[in-house]
């Protein structure tokens, strides 16, 4: 079993199990979340091409600013529409 540590709060160490991997990307909807950091969009552009080559449907999302968590409505939209999500972190 793999454990994923949540870095969002250093005072209380939270351990969470990783989500199960998708068996295939074919026909799956993958959300790409741009958190509004410099060059994150460049990374996501390349990732989108590679995921599409493997049969994934891509939906792009963007946070209004990298300094705050994604708005609740955006997180809910992603959760409802996507089988998996990749968040771009870049500078």
C-alpha positions in Angstrom: 0.0 0.0 0.0 1.3 3.4 -0.9 0.8 6.4 1.4 0.5 9.9 0.1 1.4 12.7 2.6 -0.6 15.8 2.4 1.7 18.9 2.5 -1.1 21.4 3.0 -0.8 21.5 6.8 2.5 20.9 8.5 1.1 21.0 12.0 -1.0 17.9 11.6 0.5 15.1 9.5 -2.3 13.6 7.3 -1.8 10.3 5.6 -4.0 9.4 2.7 -4.1 6.4 0.5 -3.4 7.0 -3.2 -6.3 6.7 -5.5 -6.3 3.6 -7.6 -4.7 4.0 -11.0 -6.9 3.9 -14.1 -6.5 0.6 -15.9 -6.5 2.5 -19.2 -6.7 6.1 -20.4 -8.8 5.1 -23.4 -12.1 7.0 -23.3 -11.4 8.5 -19.9 -11.8 12.2 -19.1 -8.6 13.7 -17.7 -8.8 17.2 -16.2 -5.7 19.4 -16.5 -5.7 22.1 -13.9 -3.5 25.2 -14.5 -2.9 26.8 -11.1 -1.8 30.1 -12.7 2.0 29.7 -12.1 4.4 30.7 -14.8 4.9 28.1 -17.6 2.4 25.7 -16.1 0.4 26.0 -19.3 3.4 25.0 -21.4 3.7 21.8 -19.3 -0.1 21.1 -19.7 0.0 21.7 -23.4 2.6 18.9 -23.8 0.8 16.6 -21.4 -2.5 17.1 -23.3 -0.9 16.0 -26.5 0.5 12.8 -24.9 -2.6 11.9 -23.1 -4.8 12.4 -26.2 -2.4 10.1 -28.1 -3.3 7.4 -25.5 -7.0 7.9 -26.0 -7.9 10.3 -23.2 -10.4 13.1 -23.5 -9.0 16.2 -22.1 -10.7 19.1 -20.2 -8.7 22.1 -19.2 -9.3 24.1 -16.0 -7.6 27.1 -14.5 -7.4 28.5 -11.0 -7.8 32.3 -10.7 -4.6 32.5 -8.7 -1.9 30.2 -7.4 -1.9 31.8 -4.0 -5.2 30.3 -2.8 -6.8 26.9 -3.1 -9.1 26.2 -6.1 -12.6 27.6 -5.5 -15.1 25.0 -4.2 -17.2 25.2 -7.3 -14.2 24.5 -9.5 -13.2 21.5 -7.4 -16.7 20.2 -7.6 -16.9 20.7 -11.4 -13.6 18.8 -11.8 -14.8 15.9 -9.5 -18.0 15.6 -11.4 -16.6 15.7 -14.9 -13.3 13.9 -14.7 -11.9 10.4 -14.1 -8.6 11.8 -13.0 -6.9 15.2 -12.8 -3.3 16.5 -13.2 -2.4 19.8 -11.5 0.4 21.8 -13.1 3.0 23.2 -10.8 5.7 25.2 -12.6 7.8 28.3 -12.5 
